[in-house]
Amino acid sequence: MERKMDRDVAIRLDGMLLAAQANLDSIAHYMKNNLSADEYSRLVRSIGTAMAALVDTSSDLHSRFADITPKELQPPGK
């Protein structure tokens, strides 16, 4: 039997994705402060790729459940 995602699961997943994005951001800052510019430039690309994938997943959740979209990501006037 296939289970469909409900709003509560989407909210939980969105929070987990946000936490993962914050962790990746911390990693990128740590790398910037502790690696040479060349090493940082080479390694940070994978962090950016991972963050983009997480943003895409959050966007999918927000399109399914518009009411869970954070206010700062909503278009003006909504």
C-alpha positions in Angstrom: 0.0 0.0 0.0 1.4 3.4 -1.0 1.5 6.1 1.6 0.9 9.7 0.6 2.7 12.5 2.3 0.6 14.6 4.7 1.1 18.2 5.8 2.7 17.2 9.1 5.3 15.1 7.4 6.0 17.8 4.9 6.6 20.3 7.7 8.9 18.0 9.5 10.9 17.3 6.3 11.1 21.0 5.5 12.6 21.7 8.9 15.1 18.8 8.5 16.1 20.2 5.1 16.6 23.6 6.5 18.8 22.2 9.3 20.9 20.3 6.6 21.2 23.6 4.6 22.4 25.4 7.7 25.0 22.7 8.4 26.3 22.8 4.8 26.5 26.6 5.2 28.6 26.2 8.3 30.9 23.7 6.5 31.4 26.2 3.6 32.3 29.0 6.1 34.7 26.7 8.0 36.3 25.7 4.7 36.7 29.3 3.6 38.4 30.2 6.9 40.7 27.2 7.0 41.7 26.3 3.4 43.6 28.0 0.7 41.6 29.9 -1.8 42.3 27.2 -4.4 41.3 24.3 -2.1 38.2 26.2 -1.0 37.1 27.0 -4.6 37.5 23.4 -5.6 35.8 21.8 -2.6 32.9 24.3 -2.1 31.3 23.4 -5.4 30.1 20.1 -4.0 28.6 22.0 -1.1 26.8 24.3 -3.5 25.5 21.4 -5.5 24.1 19.7 -2.3 22.5 22.9 -1.1 20.8 23.4 -4.5 19.4 19.9 -4.3 18.0 20.6 -0.8 16.4 23.8 -2.0 14.8 22.0 -4.9 13.3 19.4 -2.4 12.0 22.2 -0.2 10.5 23.9 -3.2 8.7 20.7 -4.1 7.3 20.5 -0.6 6.2 24.2 -0.7 4.4 23.6 -4.0 2.5 20.7 -2.6 1.7 22.5 0.7 1.7 26.2 0.0 0.7 27.0 3.6 4.1 25.7 4.9 6.1 28.1 2.7 8.0 30.5 5.0 6.8 34.1 4.8 10.2 35.3 3.6 9.9 33.0 0.6 6.3 34.0 -0.3 5.8 36.6 -3.1 4.9 40.1 -1.8 1.3 40.7 -1.1 0.5 37.1 -0.2 
